[in-house]
Amino acid sequence: MLTAVDHVQLAAPPGSEDLLRAYYIGVLGMTETPKPPALAARGGCWFEAGDVRLHLGIERDFRPARKAHPGLRVTGIDAFAARLAAHGAPVAWDGLLPGYRRFHSEDPVGNRLEFLEPV
């Protein structure tokens, strides 16, 4: 029986860890979680905020996820969108999901991210 999503993993190009940290910590306000030593040797970063866990794994032939994406629930979506925009991240509002306000953005390596708040 499934009980929860433990984490979502996204891919990133080799050498992008500092860029990812700047975005996921500095812009999204997440905290970096240390990877176990055997996994840390592979590169990448793990981040969390509350129950949200995102793992960014290094992929040699990286291509950003343009359609697949995590849907991240937020509070204060207008202020959150303004924060992303102030840091140069794209903010594309989408009113097509009944019961939610949402927008799509991209992390610094081009992975699609969805941010939504129930109305």
Biotite code that builds the C-alpha atoms (Angstrom):
import biotite.structure as struc

atoms = struc.array([
    struc.Atom([0.000, 0.000, 0.000], chain_id="A", res_id=1, res_name="MET", atom_name="CA", element="C"),
    struc.Atom([1.353, 3.427, -0.961], chain_id="A", res_id=2, res_name="LEU", atom_name="CA", element="C"),
    struc.Atom([1.322, 5.934, 1.885], chain_id="A", res_id=3, res_name="THR", atom_name="CA", element="C"),
    struc.Atom([3.268, 8.992, 0.673], chain_id="A", res_id=4, res_name="ALA", atom_name="CA", element="C"),
    struc.Atom([5.774, 10.314, -1.818], chain_id="A", res_id=5, res_name="VAL", atom_name="CA", element="C"),
    struc.Atom([9.152, 10.223, -0.080], chain_id="A", res_id=6, res_name="ASP", atom_name="CA", element="C"),
    struc.Atom([10.946, 12.451, -2.597], chain_id="A", res_id=7, res_name="HIS", atom_name="CA", element="C"),
    struc.Atom([11.065, 13.539, -6.224], chain_id="A", res_id=8, res_name="VAL", atom_name="CA", element="C"),
    struc.Atom([14.313, 13.317, -8.152], chain_id="A", res_id=9, res_name="GLN", atom_name="CA", element="C"),
    struc.Atom([15.230, 15.689, -10.939], chain_id="A", res_id=10, res_name="LEU", atom_name="CA", element="C"),
    struc.Atom([18.348, 15.529, -13.085], chain_id="A", res_id=11, res_name="ALA", atom_name="CA", element="C"),
    struc.Atom([21.047, 18.163, -13.426], chain_id="A", res_id=12, res_name="ALA", atom_name="CA", element="C"),
    struc.Atom([24.234, 18.524, -15.482], chain_id="A", res_id=13, res_name="PRO", atom_name="CA", element="C"),
    struc.Atom([27.670, 17.750, -14.067], chain_id="A", res_id=14, res_name="PRO", atom_name="CA", element="C"),
    struc.Atom([29.202, 20.614, -12.093], chain_id="A", res_id=15, res_name="GLY", atom_name="CA", element="C"),
    struc.Atom([25.894, 22.416, -11.419], chain_id="A", res_id=16, res_name="SER", atom_name="CA", element="C"),
    struc.Atom([25.729, 21.840, -7.645], chain_id="A", res_id=17, res_name="GLU", atom_name="CA", element="C"),
    struc.Atom([26.612, 25.430, -6.654], chain_id="A", res_id=18, res_name="ASP", atom_name="CA", element="C"),
    struc.Atom([24.025, 26.808, -9.075], chain_id="A", res_id=19, res_name="LEU", atom_name="CA", element="C"),
    struc.Atom([21.426, 24.397, -7.667], chain_id="A", res_id=20, res_name="LEU", atom_name="CA", element="C"),
    struc.Atom([22.263, 25.370, -4.080], chain_id="A", res_id=21, res_name="ARG", atom_name="CA", element="C"),
    struc.Atom([21.917, 29.065, -4.895], chain_id="A", res_id=22, res_name="ALA", atom_name="CA", element="C"),
    struc.Atom([18.441, 28.457, -6.309], chain_id="A", res_id=23, res_name="TYR", atom_name="CA", element="C"),
    struc.Atom([16.941, 25.777, -4.078], chain_id="A", res_id=24, res_name="TYR", atom_name="CA", element="C"),
    struc.Atom([18.322, 27.319, -0.867], chain_id="A", res_id=25, res_name="ILE", atom_name="CA", element="C"),
    struc.Atom([18.594, 31.012, -1.737], chain_id="A", res_id=26, res_name="GLY", atom_name="CA", element="C"),
    struc.Atom([15.479, 31.408, -3.869], chain_id="A", res_id=27, res_name="VAL", atom_name="CA", element="C"),
    struc.Atom([13.088, 28.634, -2.799], chain_id="A", res_id=28, res_name="LEU", atom_name="CA", element="C"),
    struc.Atom([14.158, 28.716, 0.860], chain_id="A", res_id=29, res_name="GLY", atom_name="CA", element="C"),
    struc.Atom([14.859, 25.002, 1.143], chain_id="A", res_id=30, res_name="MET", atom_name="CA", element="C"),
    struc.Atom([17.567, 23.397, 3.296], chain_id="A", res_id=31, res_name="THR", atom_name="CA", element="C"),
    struc.Atom([20.254, 21.113, 1.935], chain_id="A", res_id=32, res_name="GLU", atom_name="CA", element="C"),
    struc.Atom([20.192, 17.610, 3.392], chain_id="A", res_id=33, res_name="THR", atom_name="CA", element="C"),
    struc.Atom([23.517, 15.745, 3.476], chain_id="A", res_id=34, res_name="PRO", atom_name="CA", element="C"),
    struc.Atom([23.667, 12.742, 1.162], chain_id="A", res_id=35, res_name="LYS", atom_name="CA", element="C"),
    struc.Atom([25.002, 9.443, 2.488], chain_id="A", res_id=36, res_name="PRO", atom_name="CA", element="C"),
    struc.Atom([28.740, 9.182, 1.647], chain_id="A", res_id=37, res_name="PRO", atom_name="CA", element="C"),
    struc.Atom([28.286, 6.411, -0.943], chain_id="A", res_id=38, res_name="ALA", atom_name="CA", element="C"),
    struc.Atom([25.733, 8.547, -2.801], chain_id="A", res_id=39, res_name="LEU", atom_name="CA", element="C"),
    struc.Atom([27.556, 11.861, -2.295], chain_id="A", res_id=40, res_name="ALA", atom_name="CA", element="C"),
    struc.Atom([30.394, 10.514, -4.443], chain_id="A", res_id=41, res_name="ALA", atom_name="CA", element="C"),
    struc.Atom([27.997, 10.646, -7.419], chain_id="A", res_id=42, res_name="ARG", atom_name="CA", element="C"),
    struc.Atom([27.474, 14.408, -7.051], chain_id="A", res_id=43, res_name="GLY", atom_name="CA", element="C"),
    struc.Atom([24.155, 16.185, -6.896], chain_id="A", res_id=44, res_name="GLY", atom_name="CA", element="C"),
    struc.Atom([22.263, 17.714, -3.981], chain_id="A", res_id=45, res_name="CYS", atom_name="CA", element="C"),
    struc.Atom([19.284, 16.890, -1.774], chain_id="A", res_id=46, res_name="TRP", atom_name="CA", element="C"),
    struc.Atom([16.953, 19.613, -0.494], chain_id="A", res_id=47, res_name="PHE", atom_name="CA", element="C"),
    struc.Atom([13.945, 19.730, 1.812], chain_id="A", res_id=48, res_name="GLU", atom_name="CA", element="C"),
    struc.Atom([11.371, 22.116, 3.235], chain_id="A", res_id=49, res_name="ALA", atom_name="CA", element="C"),
    struc.Atom([8.835, 20.631, 5.644], chain_id="A", res_id=50, res_name="GLY", atom_name="CA", element="C"),
    struc.Atom([7.602, 17.387, 4.088], chain_id="A", res_id=51, res_name="ASP", atom_name="CA", element="C"),
    struc.Atom([8.881, 18.348, 0.614], chain_id="A", res_id=52, res_name="VAL", atom_name="CA", element="C"),
    struc.Atom([12.040, 16.554, -0.503], chain_id="A", res_id=53, res_name="ARG", atom_name="CA", element="C"),
    struc.Atom([13.743, 17.133, -3.842], chain_id="A", res_id=54, res_name="LEU", atom_name="CA", element="C"),
    struc.Atom([16.823, 15.230, -4.970], chain_id="A", res_id=55, res_name="HIS", atom_name="CA", element="C"),
    struc.Atom([18.906, 16.612, -7.819], chain_id="A", res_id=56, res_name="LEU", atom_name="CA", element="C"),
    struc.Atom([21.003, 13.874, -9.363], chain_id="A", res_id=57, res_name="GLY", atom_name="CA", element="C"),
    struc.Atom([23.833, 14.385, -11.819], chain_id="A", res_id=58, res_name="ILE", atom_name="CA", element="C"),
    struc.Atom([23.227, 13.013, -15.293], chain_id="A", res_id=59, res_name="GLU", atom_name="CA", element="C"),
    struc.Atom([26.076, 13.075, -17.788], chain_id="A", res_id=60, res_name="ARG", atom_name="CA", element="C"),
    struc.Atom([23.821, 13.468, -20.856], chain_id="A", res_id=61, res_name="ASP", atom_name="CA", element="C"),
    struc.Atom([21.469, 15.874, -19.056], chain_id="A", res_id=62, res_name="PHE", atom_name="CA", element="C"),
    struc.Atom([18.354, 17.233, -20.730], chain_id="A", res_id=63, res_name="ARG", atom_name="CA", element="C"),
    struc.Atom([15.995, 19.351, -18.590], chain_id="A", res_id=64, res_name="PRO", atom_name="CA", element="C"),
    struc.Atom([12.515, 18.038, -17.849], chain_id="A", res_id=65, res_name="ALA", atom_name="CA", element="C"),
    struc.Atom([10.217, 20.275, -19.913], chain_id="A", res_id=66, res_name="ARG", atom_name="CA", element="C"),
    struc.Atom([6.905, 18.456, -19.362], chain_id="A", res_id=67, res_name="LYS", atom_name="CA", element="C"),
    struc.Atom([7.482, 16.195, -16.345], chain_id="A", res_id=68, res_name="ALA", atom_name="CA", element="C"),
    struc.Atom([7.634, 18.233, -13.135], chain_id="A", res_id=69, res_name="HIS", atom_name="CA", element="C"),
    struc.Atom([6.982, 18.233, -9.410], chain_id="A", res_id=70, res_name="PRO", atom_name="CA", element="C"),
    struc.Atom([3.887, 20.125, -8.280], chain_id="A", res_id=71, res_name="GLY", atom_name="CA", element="C"),
    struc.Atom([4.893, 22.066, -5.169], chain_id="A", res_id=72, res_name="LEU", atom_name="CA", element="C"),
    struc.Atom([2.139, 23.421, -2.940], chain_id="A", res_id=73, res_name="ARG", atom_name="CA", element="C"),
    struc.Atom([2.852, 26.857, -1.474], chain_id="A", res_id=74, res_name="VAL", atom_name="CA", element="C"),
    struc.Atom([1.191, 29.445, 0.745], chain_id="A", res_id=75, res_name="THR", atom_name="CA", element="C"),
    struc.Atom([1.165, 33.094, -0.282], chain_id="A", res_id=76, res_name="GLY", atom_name="CA", element="C"),
    struc.Atom([1.533, 32.290, -3.961], chain_id="A", res_id=77, res_name="ILE", atom_name="CA", element="C"),
    struc.Atom([1.638, 35.924, -5.113], chain_id="A", res_id=78, res_name="ASP", atom_name="CA", element="C"),
    struc.Atom([4.574, 36.736, -2.827], chain_id="A", res_id=79, res_name="ALA", atom_name="CA", element="C"),
    struc.Atom([6.241, 33.456, -3.801], chain_id="A", res_id=80, res_name="PHE", atom_name="CA", element="C"),
    struc.Atom([5.906, 34.279, -7.516], chain_id="A", res_id=81, res_name="ALA", atom_name="CA", element="C"),
    struc.Atom([7.284, 37.776, -6.889], chain_id="A", res_id=82, res_name="ALA", atom_name="CA", element="C"),
    struc.Atom([10.263, 36.268, -5.040], chain_id="A", res_id=83, res_name="ARG", atom_name="CA", element="C"),
    struc.Atom([11.080, 33.984, -7.964], chain_id="A", res_id=84, res_name="LEU", atom_name="CA", element="C"),
    struc.Atom([10.668, 36.795, -10.498], chain_id="A", res_id=85, res_name="ALA", atom_name="CA", element="C"),
    struc.Atom([12.937, 39.071, -8.422], chain_id="A", res_id=86, res_name="ALA", atom_name="CA", element="C"),
    struc.Atom([15.630, 36.399, -8.701], chain_id="A", res_id=87, res_name="HIS", atom_name="CA", element="C"),
    struc.Atom([15.203, 36.220, -12.481], chain_id="A", res_id=88, res_name="GLY", atom_name="CA", element="C"),
    struc.Atom([13.209, 32.973, -12.590], chain_id="A", res_id=89, res_name="ALA", atom_name="CA", element="C"),
    struc.Atom([10.371, 32.818, -15.126], chain_id="A", res_id=90, res_name="PRO", atom_name="CA", element="C"),
    struc.Atom([6.807, 32.923, -13.796], chain_id="A", res_id=91, res_name="VAL", atom_name="CA", element="C"),
    struc.Atom([4.068, 31.717, -16.169], chain_id="A", res_id=92, res_name="ALA", atom_name="CA", element="C"),
    struc.Atom([0.607, 31.821, -14.589], chain_id="A", res_id=93, res_name="TRP", atom_name="CA", element="C"),
    struc.Atom([-1.927, 29.172, -15.589], chain_id="A", res_id=94, res_name="ASP", atom_name="CA", element="C"),
    struc.Atom([-5.596, 29.385, -14.582], chain_id="A", res_id=95, res_name="GLY", atom_name="CA", element="C"),
    struc.Atom([-6.631, 26.016, -16.015], chain_id="A", res_id=96, res_name="LEU", atom_name="CA", element="C"),
    struc.Atom([-6.730, 23.933, -12.810], chain_id="A", res_id=97, res_name="LEU", atom_name="CA", element="C"),
    struc.Atom([-10.050, 24.461, -10.964], chain_id="A", res_id=98, res_name="PRO", atom_name="CA", element="C"),
    struc.Atom([-9.681, 25.138, -7.258], chain_id="A", res_id=99, res_name="GLY", atom_name="CA", element="C"),
    struc.Atom([-6.058, 26.295, -7.495], chain_id="A", res_id=100, res_name="TYR", atom_name="CA", element="C"),
    struc.Atom([-3.943, 29.279, -8.408], chain_id="A", res_id=101, res_name="ARG", atom_name="CA", element="C"),
    struc.Atom([-0.745, 28.112, -10.033], chain_id="A", res_id=102, res_name="ARG", atom_name="CA", element="C"),
    struc.Atom([2.239, 29.051, -12.100], chain_id="A", res_id=103, res_name="PHE", atom_name="CA", element="C"),
    struc.Atom([5.107, 27.242, -13.770], chain_id="A", res_id=104, res_name="HIS", atom_name="CA", element="C"),
    struc.Atom([8.758, 28.163, -13.557], chain_id="A", res_id=105, res_name="SER", atom_name="CA", element="C"),
    struc.Atom([12.168, 26.610, -14.182], chain_id="A", res_id=106, res_name="GLU", atom_name="CA", element="C"),
    struc.Atom([15.125, 25.882, -11.980], chain_id="A", res_id=107, res_name="ASP", atom_name="CA", element="C"),
    struc.Atom([18.516, 27.253, -13.133], chain_id="A", res_id=108, res_name="PRO", atom_name="CA", element="C"),
    struc.Atom([19.250, 24.164, -15.257], chain_id="A", res_id=109, res_name="VAL", atom_name="CA", element="C"),
    struc.Atom([15.878, 24.302, -17.047], chain_id="A", res_id=110, res_name="GLY", atom_name="CA", element="C"),
    struc.Atom([13.770, 21.735, -15.159], chain_id="A", res_id=111, res_name="ASN", atom_name="CA", element="C"),
    struc.Atom([10.074, 22.627, -15.097], chain_id="A", res_id=112, res_name="ARG", atom_name="CA", element="C"),
    struc.Atom([8.536, 23.302, -11.665], chain_id="A", res_id=113, res_name="LEU", atom_name="CA", element="C"),
    struc.Atom([4.869, 23.882, -10.825], chain_id="A", res_id=114, res_name="GLU", atom_name="CA", element="C"),
    struc.Atom([3.837, 25.949, -7.791], chain_id="A", res_id=115, res_name="PHE", atom_name="CA", element="C"),
    struc.Atom([0.205, 25.869, -6.691], chain_id="A", res_id=116, res_name="LEU", atom_name="CA", element="C"),
    struc.Atom([-2.044, 27.029, -3.880], chain_id="A", res_id=117, res_name="GLU", atom_name="CA", element="C"),
    struc.Atom([-5.640, 25.952, -3.227], chain_id="A", res_id=118, res_name="PRO", atom_name="CA", element="C"),
    struc.Atom([-8.181, 28.757, -3.400], chain_id="A", res_id=119, res_name="VAL", atom_name="CA", element="C"),
])
